[in-house]
Amino acid sequence: MPPMLGVRANGCREIFPVARPDANDLANFMFQTDSPYQHRRIADGGVEIRTEGRSAVTLLVWLDEWVRAAPALAS
């Protein structure tokens, strides 16, 4: 886990409270930043995301913004 997100995680590497990520928002963000990535739907309705290099950094920025917004989402 990147240190940027790790400071917000508990001992089990979980970050709460958060809502389910918006896959369309992620797709738009990655497209606008020209950051290729792969994704697939998984059985529980979530999404598995794979990135490499610069795209991984772009994904980290998107995740960090999403996690920072978590208190607003929880209320």
LUMDRENBA-611898 format. One record per residue: residue in one letter; x, y negated, z of N, C-alpha, C in turn. Coordinates in steps of 0.02 Angstrom, whole numbers, always signed. Example, Ala and Ser with C-alpha at 12.3 -4.5 7.8 and 13.67 -1.06 7.14 Angstrom:
<node zami="a" n_px="+660" n_py="+284" n_pz="+390" ca_px="+615" ca_py="+225" ca_pz="+390" c_px="+660" c_py="+165" c_pz="+390"/>
<node zami="s" n_px="+642" n_py="+112" n_pz="+354" ca_px="+684" ca_py="+53" ca_pz="+357" c_px="+645" c_py="-2" c_pz="+394"/>
end
This chain:
<node zami="m" n_px="+42" n_py="+59" n_pz="+0" ca_px="+0" ca_py="+0" ca_pz="+0" c_px="+45" c_py="-62" c_pz="+0"/>
<node zami="p" n_px="+31" n_py="-109" n_pz="-44" ca_px="+72" ca_py="-170" ca_pz="-46" c_px="+65" c_py="-209" c_pz="+20"/>
<node zami="p" n_px="+120" n_py="-238" n_pz="+44" ca_px="+118" ca_py="-275" ca_pz="+107" c_px="+63" c_py="-329" c_pz="+107"/>
<node zami="m" n_px="+50" n_py="-358" n_pz="+50" ca_px="-1" ca_py="-410" ca_pz="+44" c_px="-69" c_py="-386" c_pz="+68"/>
<node zami="l" n_px="-85" n_py="-323" n_pz="+54" ca_px="-149" ca_py="-294" ca_pz="+77" c_px="-139" c_py="-257" c_pz="+143"/>
<node zami="g" n_px="-81" n_py="-230" n_pz="+154" ca_px="-68" ca_py="-191" ca_pz="+214" c_px="-79" c_py="-229" c_pz="+279"/>
<node zami="v" n_px="-67" n_py="-294" n_pz="+279" ca_px="-78" ca_py="-334" ca_pz="+339" c_px="-152" c_py="-338" c_pz="+358"/>
<node zami="r" n_px="-195" n_py="-321" n_pz="+312" ca_px="-267" ca_py="-323" ca_pz="+325" c_px="-297" c_py="-253" c_pz="+338"/>
<node zami="a" n_px="-254" n_py="-201" n_pz="+335" ca_px="-278" ca_py="-133" ca_pz="+342" c_px="-273" c_py="-108" c_pz="+414"/>
<node zami="n" n_px="-315" n_py="-60" n_pz="+431" ca_px="-311" ca_py="-29" ca_pz="+497" c_px="-261" c_py="+29" c_pz="+495"/>
<node zami="g" n_px="-255" n_py="+67" n_pz="+548" ca_px="-208" ca_py="+123" ca_pz="+552" c_px="-220" c_py="+177" c_pz="+501"/>
<node zami="c" n_px="-280" n_py="+182" n_pz="+474" ca_px="-296" ca_py="+232" ca_pz="+422" c_px="-290" c_py="+205" c_pz="+352"/>
<node zami="r" n_px="-260" n_py="+144" n_pz="+345" ca_px="-252" ca_py="+111" ca_pz="+281" c_px="-319" c_py="+92" c_pz="+249"/>
<node zami="e" n_px="-368" n_py="+76" n_pz="+291" ca_px="-434" ca_py="+55" ca_pz="+267" c_px="-442" c_py="-19" c_pz="+281"/>
<node zami="i" n_px="-479" n_py="-52" n_pz="+237" ca_px="-493" ca_py="-123" ca_pz="+245" c_px="-569" c_py="-132" c_pz="+249"/>
<node zami="f" n_px="-593" n_py="-156" n_pz="+307" ca_px="-665" ca_py="-166" ca_pz="+317" c_px="-676" c_py="-234" c_pz="+347"/>
<node zami="p" n_px="-733" n_py="-265" n_pz="+342" ca_px="-789" ca_py="-245" ca_pz="+299" c_px="-779" c_py="-272" c_pz="+229"/>
<node zami="v" n_px="-793" n_py="-232" n_pz="+181" ca_px="-791" ca_py="-254" ca_pz="+111" c_px="-849" c_py="-221" c_pz="+74"/>
<node zami="a" n_px="-870" n_py="-253" n_pz="+20" ca_px="-922" ca_py="-225" ca_pz="-23" c_px="-888" c_py="-185" c_pz="-79"/>
<node zami="r" n_px="-926" n_py="-148" n_pz="-115" ca_px="-898" ca_py="-111" ca_pz="-172" c_px="-873" c_py="-161" c_pz="-224"/>
<node zami="p" n_px="-813" n_py="-151" n_pz="-250" ca_px="-786" ca_py="-198" ca_pz="-300" c_px="-831" c_py="-202" c_pz="-362"/>
<node zami="d" n_px="-833" n_py="-259" n_pz="-393" ca_px="-871" ca_py="-270" ca_pz="-454" c_px="-828" c_py="-252" c_pz="-513"/>
<node zami="a" n_px="-842" n_py="-194" n_pz="-543" ca_px="-801" ca_py="-169" ca_pz="-599" c_px="-803" c_py="-216" c_pz="-658"/>
<node zami="n" n_px="-859" n_py="-249" n_pz="-671" ca_px="-863" ca_py="-296" ca_pz="-726" c_px="-819" c_py="-357" c_pz="-714"/>
<node zami="d" n_px="-818" n_py="-381" n_pz="-652" ca_px="-776" ca_py="-438" ca_pz="-634" c_px="-702" c_py="-420" c_pz="-644"/>
<node zami="l" n_px="-684" n_py="-360" n_pz="-623" ca_px="-615" ca_py="-337" ca_pz="-632" c_px="-598" c_py="-333" c_pz="-706"/>
<node zami="a" n_px="-642" n_py="-304" n_pz="-746" ca_px="-630" ca_py="-298" ca_pz="-818" c_px="-620" c_py="-367" c_pz="-850"/>
<node zami="n" n_px="-661" n_py="-415" n_pz="-831" ca_px="-654" ca_py="-483" ca_pz="-858" c_px="-588" c_py="-514" c_pz="-837"/>
<node zami="f" n_px="-569" n_py="-506" n_pz="-773" ca_px="-507" ca_py="-534" ca_pz="-747" c_px="-447" c_py="-504" c_pz="-783"/>
<node zami="m" n_px="-446" n_py="-439" n_pz="-790" ca_px="-390" ca_py="-405" ca_pz="-822" c_px="-386" c_py="-425" c_pz="-896"/>
<node zami="f" n_px="-443" n_py="-432" n_pz="-929" ca_px="-444" ca_py="-452" ca_pz="-1000" c_px="-417" c_py="-524" c_pz="-1007"/>
<node zami="q" n_px="-441" n_py="-569" n_pz="-964" ca_px="-421" ca_py="-639" ca_pz="-968" c_px="-346" c_py="-648" c_pz="-955"/>
<node zami="t" n_px="-317" n_py="-604" n_pz="-915" ca_px="-246" ca_py="-609" ca_pz="-900" c_px="-203" c_py="-564" c_pz="-944"/>
<node zami="d" n_px="-234" n_py="-534" n_pz="-995" ca_px="-199" ca_py="-490" ca_pz="-1041" c_px="-160" c_py="-436" c_pz="-1004"/>
<node zami="s" n_px="-196" n_py="-402" n_pz="-958" ca_px="-166" ca_py="-351" ca_pz="-915" c_px="-201" c_py="-284" c_pz="-927"/>
<node zami="p" n_px="-173" n_py="-242" n_pz="-970" ca_px="-205" ca_py="-178" ca_pz="-983" c_px="-207" c_py="-133" c_pz="-921"/>
<node zami="y" n_px="-260" n_py="-95" n_pz="-915" ca_px="-267" ca_py="-47" ca_pz="-860" c_px="-313" c_py="+8" c_pz="-882"/>
<node zami="q" n_px="-314" n_py="+63" n_pz="-845" ca_px="-359" ca_py="+118" ca_pz="-858" c_px="-404" c_py="+126" c_pz="-798"/>
<node zami="h" n_px="-466" n_py="+146" n_pz="-812" ca_px="-512" ca_py="+159" ca_pz="-757" c_px="-559" c_py="+216" c_pz="-777"/>
<node zami="r" n_px="-585" n_py="+248" n_pz="-725" ca_px="-635" ca_py="+301" ca_pz="-737" c_px="-681" c_py="+302" c_pz="-676"/>
<node zami="r" n_px="-744" n_py="+318" n_pz="-689" ca_px="-793" ca_py="+325" ca_pz="-636" c_px="-779" c_py="+390" c_pz="-599"/>
<node zami="i" n_px="-788" n_py="+390" n_pz="-533" ca_px="-780" ca_py="+451" ca_pz="-494" c_px="-847" c_py="+471" c_pz="-464"/>
<node zami="a" n_px="-850" n_py="+530" n_pz="-437" ca_px="-913" ca_py="+561" ca_pz="-417" c_px="-954" c_py="+520" c_pz="-368"/>
<node zami="d" n_px="-922" n_py="+483" n_pz="-322" ca_px="-960" ca_py="+446" ca_pz="-272" c_px="-985" c_py="+378" c_pz="-298"/>
<node zami="g" n_px="-975" n_py="+366" n_pz="-364" ca_px="-998" ca_py="+303" ca_pz="-393" c_px="-944" c_py="+250" c_pz="-395"/>
<node zami="g" n_px="-886" n_py="+265" n_pz="-367" ca_px="-831" ca_py="+218" ca_pz="-367" c_px="-792" c_py="+220" c_pz="-432"/>
<node zami="v" n_px="-736" n_py="+185" n_pz="-433" ca_px="-694" ca_py="+182" ca_pz="-493" c_px="-622" c_py="+195" c_pz="-473"/>
<node zami="e" n_px="-588" n_py="+238" n_pz="-510" ca_px="-516" ca_py="+249" ca_pz="-502" c_px="-481" c_py="+203" c_pz="-552"/>
<node zami="i" n_px="-431" n_py="+166" n_pz="-529" ca_px="-397" ca_py="+117" ca_pz="-571" c_px="-323" c_py="+135" c_pz="-574"/>
<node zami="r" n_px="-295" n_py="+133" n_pz="-635" ca_px="-223" ca_py="+146" ca_pz="-645" c_px="-193" c_py="+87" c_pz="-682"/>
<node zami="t" n_px="-137" n_py="+62" n_pz="-656" ca_px="-101" ca_py="+8" ca_pz="-687" c_px="-26" c_py="+21" c_pz="-683"/>
<node zami="e" n_px="+12" n_py="-17" n_pz="-722" ca_px="+85" ca_py="-13" ca_pz="-720" c_px="+113" c_py="-83" c_pz="-729"/>
<node zami="g" n_px="+172" n_py="-95" n_pz="-701" ca_px="+208" ca_py="-156" ca_pz="-713" c_px="+169" c_py="-219" c_pz="-695"/>
<node zami="r" n_px="+170" n_py="-267" n_pz="-742" ca_px="+138" ca_py="-331" ca_pz="-731" c_px="+63" c_py="-323" c_pz="-717"/>
<node zami="s" n_px="+32" n_py="-274" n_pz="-748" ca_px="-40" ca_py="-262" ca_pz="-736" c_px="-53" c_py="-242" c_pz="-664"/>
<node zami="a" n_px="-6" n_py="-207" n_pz="-632" ca_px="-14" ca_py="-189" ca_pz="-562" c_px="-13" c_py="-251" c_pz="-518"/>
<node zami="v" n_px="+29" n_py="-299" n_pz="-535" ca_px="+32" ca_py="-362" ca_pz="-497" c_px="-33" c_py="-400" c_pz="-507"/>
<node zami="t" n_px="-58" n_py="-402" n_pz="-568" ca_px="-122" ca_py="-436" ca_pz="-582" c_px="-178" c_py="-404" c_pz="-542"/>
<node zami="l" n_px="-179" n_py="-337" n_pz="-540" ca_px="-230" ca_py="-302" ca_pz="-501" c_px="-224" c_py="-320" c_pz="-427"/>
<node zami="l" n_px="-163" n_py="-324" n_pz="-401" ca_px="-152" ca_py="-342" ca_pz="-332" c_px="-180" c_py="-412" c_pz="-317"/>
<node zami="v" n_px="-171" n_py="-459" n_pz="-362" ca_px="-197" ca_py="-526" ca_pz="-353" c_px="-274" c_py="-523" c_pz="-349"/>
<node zami="w" n_px="-305" n_py="-485" n_pz="-394" ca_px="-378" ca_py="-479" ca_pz="-394" c_px="-402" c_py="-447" c_pz="-329"/>
<node zami="l" n_px="-369" n_py="-393" n_pz="-308" ca_px="-389" ca_py="-359" ca_pz="-246" c_px="-381" c_py="-405" c_pz="-185"/>
<node zami="d" n_px="-326" n_py="-443" n_pz="-183" ca_px="-315" ca_py="-487" ca_pz="-127" c_px="-370" c_py="-540" c_pz="-123"/>
<node zami="e" n_px="-389" n_py="-569" n_pz="-180" ca_px="-443" ca_py="-618" ca_pz="-181" c_px="-509" c_py="-587" c_pz="-158"/>
<node zami="w" n_px="-521" n_py="-525" n_pz="-179" ca_px="-582" ca_py="-490" ca_pz="-162" c_px="-584" c_py="-475" c_pz="-87"/>
<node zami="v" n_px="-528" n_py="-453" n_pz="-59" ca_px="-525" ca_py="-437" ca_pz="+12" c_px="-531" c_py="-501" c_pz="+54"/>
<node zami="r" n_px="-499" n_py="-555" n_pz="+32" ca_px="-505" ca_py="-618" ca_pz="+68" c_px="-578" c_py="-642" c_pz="+72"/>
<node zami="a" n_px="-617" n_py="-626" n_pz="+22" ca_px="-687" ca_py="-647" ca_pz="+20" c_px="-731" c_py="-601" c_pz="+63"/>
<node zami="a" n_px="-704" n_py="-548" n_pz="+91" ca_px="-743" ca_py="-498" ca_pz="+128" c_px="-787" c_py="-527" c_pz="+183"/>
<node zami="p" n_px="-764" n_py="-572" n_pz="+226" ca_px="-809" ca_py="-599" ca_pz="+278" c_px="-871" c_py="-632" c_pz="+248"/>
<node zami="a" n_px="-863" n_py="-665" n_pz="+192" ca_px="-921" ca_py="-696" ca_pz="+159" c_px="-968" c_py="-643" c_pz="+132"/>
<node zami="l" n_px="-941" n_py="-587" n_pz="+108" ca_px="-983" ca_py="-534" ca_pz="+82" c_px="-1020" c_py="-498" c_pz="+138"/>
<node zami="a" n_px="-990" n_py="-492" n_pz="+195" ca_px="-1019" ca_py="-454" ca_pz="+250" c_px="-1079" c_py="-491" c_pz="+282"/>
<node zami="s" n_px="-1083" n_py="-557" n_pz="+275" ca_px="-1137" ca_py="-594" ca_pz="+307" c_px="-1198" c_py="-600" c_pz="+264"/>
end
